[in-house]
Amino acid sequence: RREALTRELRLQREKSDVLENMADHFLVIDADWTLHYINSAVERAIGCERGGVVGRNFWDVFPAVVGTPLEAGYRRAMEQHERVQFENYYAPVGRWYEVDAVPVEGGGSTVFGRDRTERRR
């Protein structure tokens, strides 16, 4: 039993390391639009620590998303329970992102964002 728990902890740590060290932005939103996780790439992009973001409403943290293709894509993924892919310019940071919003079972969504600013130039 101890070996099984040790293996499980190691696997969880490895998963966490992958999310923290990838260049893509990754966040998890529940069905009520509460942010449950942001990785270090998101922290760097928005200039704040996850402690001030996790547990808050997505729309309160990212008010500039309202009225943009990002909002439409996120809402479509959540409401229609379908994967949505699109590009969007996020004005607060002056960058273009390729976004992949993937609904999760039980409601909510995981979001991957890739900075495509240099490619667009």
C-alpha positions as CSV (number, residue, x, y, z in Angstrom):
1,R,0.0,0.0,0.0
2,R,2.8,2.4,0.8
3,E,4.5,1.7,-2.5
4,A,1.2,2.4,-4.3
5,L,0.8,5.7,-2.5
6,T,4.4,6.6,-3.2
7,R,3.8,5.9,-6.9
8,E,0.6,8.0,-7.0
9,L,2.4,10.9,-5.3
10,R,5.2,10.7,-7.8
11,L,2.8,10.6,-10.7
12,Q,0.9,13.7,-9.3
13,R,4.2,15.6,-8.9
14,E,5.2,14.7,-12.5
15,K,1.9,16.0,-13.8
16,S,2.2,19.2,-11.8
17,D,5.8,19.7,-13.1
18,V,4.6,19.3,-16.7
19,L,1.9,22.0,-16.3
20,E,4.2,24.3,-14.5
21,N,7.1,24.1,-16.9
22,M,5.2,24.2,-20.2
23,A,5.3,27.4,-22.3
24,D,1.6,27.2,-23.0
25,H,-0.9,28.9,-20.7
26,F,-3.1,26.5,-18.8
27,L,-6.1,27.2,-16.6
28,V,-9.0,25.4,-15.1
29,I,-12.4,26.9,-14.7
30,D,-15.4,25.3,-13.1
31,A,-19.1,25.5,-14.2
32,D,-19.6,28.6,-12.1
33,W,-16.6,30.3,-13.7
34,T,-14.4,30.0,-10.7
35,L,-10.7,29.7,-11.5
36,H,-9.3,26.6,-9.8
37,Y,-5.8,26.6,-11.4
38,I,-3.5,28.7,-13.4
39,N,0.1,27.7,-14.3
40,S,3.2,29.8,-14.1
41,A,2.9,30.9,-17.8
42,V,-0.4,32.5,-17.0
43,E,1.1,34.2,-13.9
44,R,3.9,35.7,-16.0
45,A,1.5,36.8,-18.7
46,I,-0.9,38.6,-16.5
47,G,1.6,39.8,-13.9
48,C,0.0,38.4,-10.8
49,E,0.4,35.4,-8.5
50,R,-2.0,32.6,-8.5
51,G,-2.8,33.2,-4.9
52,G,-4.6,36.3,-5.9
53,V,-6.5,34.7,-8.7
54,V,-7.4,31.1,-7.8
55,G,-10.8,30.9,-6.2
56,R,-12.0,34.0,-7.9
57,N,-14.5,34.4,-10.7
58,F,-13.0,34.3,-14.1
59,W,-14.9,37.5,-15.3
60,D,-13.6,39.4,-12.3
61,V,-10.0,38.5,-12.9
62,F,-10.2,39.0,-16.7
63,P,-12.8,41.8,-17.3
64,A,-11.2,42.7,-20.6
65,V,-12.3,39.4,-22.1
66,V,-16.0,40.5,-22.0
67,G,-17.3,41.3,-25.5
68,T,-14.3,39.6,-27.3
69,P,-14.0,36.4,-29.2
70,L,-12.5,34.9,-26.1
71,E,-15.7,35.3,-24.2
72,A,-17.7,33.8,-27.1
73,G,-15.4,30.9,-27.3
74,Y,-15.3,30.2,-23.6
75,R,-19.0,30.4,-23.3
76,R,-19.6,28.1,-26.3
77,A,-17.2,25.5,-24.8
78,M,-19.0,25.6,-21.5
79,E,-22.6,25.9,-22.7
80,Q,-22.4,23.5,-25.6
81,H,-19.9,21.1,-24.0
82,E,-17.7,21.1,-27.0
83,R,-14.0,21.8,-27.7
84,V,-13.5,25.3,-29.2
85,Q,-10.3,26.5,-30.9
86,F,-9.7,30.1,-32.0
87,E,-7.2,33.0,-32.1
88,N,-7.7,36.2,-30.2
89,Y,-5.8,39.4,-29.5
90,Y,-5.8,40.1,-25.8
91,A,-5.4,43.8,-25.5
92,P,-4.3,44.1,-21.8
93,V,-1.0,42.3,-22.6
94,G,-0.8,43.2,-26.3
95,R,-0.4,39.6,-27.4
96,W,-2.1,37.2,-29.9
97,Y,-3.2,33.8,-28.5
98,E,-4.3,30.6,-30.0
99,V,-6.8,29.2,-27.6
100,D,-8.1,25.7,-27.1
101,A,-11.0,25.5,-24.6
102,V,-11.9,22.0,-23.7
103,P,-15.0,21.2,-21.5
104,V,-14.5,18.7,-18.7
105,E,-16.9,16.2,-17.4
106,G,-19.2,17.6,-14.7
107,G,-19.0,21.1,-16.1
108,G,-16.2,23.6,-16.4
109,S,-13.4,23.8,-18.9
110,T,-9.6,23.6,-19.2
111,V,-8.0,26.2,-21.4
112,F,-4.7,26.1,-23.2
113,G,-3.3,29.3,-24.7
114,R,-0.3,29.6,-27.0
115,D,1.3,32.9,-27.6
116,R,1.2,33.4,-31.4
117,T,2.3,37.1,-31.5
118,E,5.6,36.5,-33.2
119,R,4.0,34.2,-35.8
120,R,1.3,36.8,-36.6
121,R,4.0,39.5,-37.1
